[in-house]
Amino acid sequence: MTRIEATFARLARLERKAFVAFVMAGDPDPETSLAVIRGLPGAGVDVIELGMPFTDPMADGPAIQRAGQRALEAGQTLRRTLAMVRAFRDGDAETPIVLMGYYNPIYAMGVPAFLAAAAEAGVDGLIVVDLPPEEDEELCLPAQAAGLNFIRLATPTSDDRRLPKVLTNTSGFVYYVSITGITGAAEANAAAIAPEIARIKAATPLPVCVGFGVRSPETARAIAAVADGAVVGSAIVERIGAGESPEAVLAFVRTLSEAAHSA
């Protein structure tokens, strides 16, 4: 059982929803970024999604695009992101970390080298948004053989014919993208999402967490009420980009996690 699977099993026993937080590795600089990441579990985060900075983040809105650019300008690389996970693991052996991003940096490093380094560092799962199920032999299957969960995105356009393909080889949890478009583009609507979550849950035993458009405690609570968890990224990244201290960012994260957990 991976850390991700163990976390969702524990939350299910507690009848508690998950709160998942996304931050960009190295944003705005390595020291500040690591301080935020280390503080996330204490702020109530159940699963950490750690962005891998990339020059062409096609699924991301302006906030996360800018976060990636800040990180790259500060010298963040994929190897430094893995080193950041390793440093986090020195003080936390339980909180799952999912690397989220695009395939190009992994391809450039080499899949076998990346997977070996990721497993050694303490990475638990991957979300690679530009690798469709048709390319599972490229990374998904090797990642799972290396003990990492491969988490797939389902979207409003994943109809009943496409959904089984999306769910094939998915593990850990399913990430439901609540809106069509880029991150941070609109507010998620729980009432509209609920039937889609039910449809996905009828097709898989995996937990379903909802992201994109979850920006406030109120929305996090509403989304968690109809799903197995809520994911917040842009709203956190915006505060980092505005220069808020790690303490202030983590205080905001706590308002989100408490709302999701209260659903």
N, C-alpha and C positions, 0 to 999 in steps of 0.2 A: 504494500500500500504506500503510495507516494504521500508527501506532506499535503498536497492538494486534496487528495482523496480522504486522508485522515482528518483534515480540517472540516470538510463538508460533512463527514460522518459525525464528527463531534457536534457540529452545529445542528444537525438533524436530531441528535439525541436531546439537545437542549431546546428543540423547537424554536430555533433562532435563525434569522436570516443573515446572510453574509454581507459584509461591506468590503469592497475591493477598491483600492486607490491606485491610480496611475500617476507616476512622476517620471520625468525624463532624466536618465542617468547623466550626471555631469552638469546639470542646469542649476544655477547659473555658473557654477564652478564646482570642481570636485569636492572641496571641503564642505561647502554649504549643502550640496546634494547629499552627501553621505550623512550629514547631520539630520536632514529631513528623513531620509530612508530609515535610519536607526530609530527615529522617534515615532514612526508610523504604527508599529504594534502597540505601543503605549497609548496612542491616540485612538485605539479601537479597530485598527485595520486588520482584517482577517487574511487577506491575500494582497500581496504587493505586485502590481504590474509595473515593471521597470522598462522604460522606453530605451531602445537602441537608436541613438541619433543617426539620421540618414539625410542626405542632401535633397532627396526627392520624395517627401512623405505624402504620397498622392491621396491617401484616405483621411488626412488630418487637416483640421481647420487652422486658422491663423495662430491661435494660441500655442498649439503644440508644434506647429512649424517653427515659430519663433523660439520655442524652448529647445528644439533640436539644433537650430542655428547657434544659439548661445552656447550650447554644450560643445558643438564642433569647434567654435571659435575659442573655447577654453581648453581645447586639446583632447576632448573625449574621443576615444576609439572603442571598438568592440572589445579589445583586450583589456582596456582600462575599465570598461563596464563589468567584465567578468571579475577583475580584481576588486571592484567595489562590492560585488556580491560576496566574494571571499572575505572581505573585511567585515561585512555585515554578519556573516556566519560566525565570526569570532565571538559575537555576543548573543546570537539568536540562532538556535538550532531547530526551531519549530515553525516559524512563520514562512509560508510558501512564497517563493518568488517566481514570477512568470516574466520572461523576457518578451517584449512586444515590439514588433517593428516589421522590417522588410527584409527580403531574402538577400539582396545584394551584398551587404557586409558579411553575412554568413558564407555566401558563395566565395567571396574574395578570400576569406580566411581558410576555407576548405571545410566541407561538412564533417569529415572524421575528426579533424583537429578541433573544430568548434565544439562538437558534441562531447569530446573527451574533456576539454577545458571547462565546459559548462557544467557537466556532471561533477567534476572535481571541485569546482567553485561552490557548488550548492544550489544551482538552478534547478527548479522543479518542473517547469513547463515552458512551452513556447506558444506565442501567437504570432504567426507570420502572415500578414494580411494579403500579400500578393502571390501566395502559392495556393492554387485551387486544389480540390480533391484529386483531380486528374493527374496531379504531380506528386502524389503521396510517396512514391519511391524515391523522390529527390531528397526529402528531409523528414517527412512525417514518420514513415516506417523506421528509418534509422534512429530517429529521436526516441521513439517508443522502445526500440530495442536497447537503447542506452539508459532506459529508466526514466525518461522525461515524458510528461503528459504533452499531447499536442492538442491544443484547444482551437476549435474552429469557430468562425463567425457565421451565424445565421442572420438573415436580413429580412425585411418586409417583402423582398422579391424572391425569397426561397419558397417556392410553391410546393405543392404536394409531390410533384414529380422530381423536383430538385432536392428537397429536404433529405430524403434517404441517402443521397450521395454525399451531402454535406456532413451528415452524422456518421458516415462510415469512417472508422479509424479515429474518430474524435474521442478524447479521453479527458478526465479531470472535471471539466464542466463545459457547457455550451455558452458562448458569448452571443447574446442576441443584440443586434444593432437596432436600436429602437426607431431610427429615422433613416430615410434615404438621403444620402449626402455625406458631408464631412463632419468630423468631430466639432462639437461646440456650435453647430449651426442652428439648432432649435431646441425647444424644451420638450422632453419626452412626455407622452400622455398615457397615464397608467390604464385608463379605461379602454383606450384603443389598443393597447399592447396586450391586455389580459387574454383575449382569445388566441392571439399568436403564441403566447407562452403555453397555454393549454394544449395547443396543437403540437408544439415541439415536445412537450412533456409526455404526450400520448405516444410519441415515436421513439423515446429514449428514456432510460432510467437516470441519465446524468442530470445533475443540477443545472439550472438555467439562470444565468446572471445577465442583467440588462445594463447596457452602457450606451453612450452617445446621448446627449441631451439631458443628462442628470446633473443639475447644477446647484441645487439647494437642498437643505435638510427636508423641506416639505416634499420635494420631488423624490428624494431618496427614500423617504418613508412610504410614499405612495407606490413607487416601483417595487420596493422590497415586499410590499403587501401582496403583489400579484406574481412575484417571481421568487427565486431562491436567493437572490442577492442583487445589490445595486453596485454599479461601477461609476466612479467619478474621476475624471481626468482634467479636462480643460479648466474647470473652476478652480482646481488646486494649482495647476500650472500657471494660471493667470496671476495668482497671488505671489508665486515665486518670481515671476517675471516683473511684477510691480516692486520688487525689492523688499517684501515683507521678511521679517526674521524667521528662522526656522520655528521658533516658539509660536509666533503668530500664525504661521501656516498650519502648524500642528493643532493649534486651538480651533481653527476652522474645520480641520479634518475631524476633530472629535465631535463637532456638532453634526456632521454628516453621518458618522458611524453610529452615534447614539440614536439618530433618527431611523436609520436602517434597522438597527437592532430592536427598535421598539415596535416595528411593524408586526 
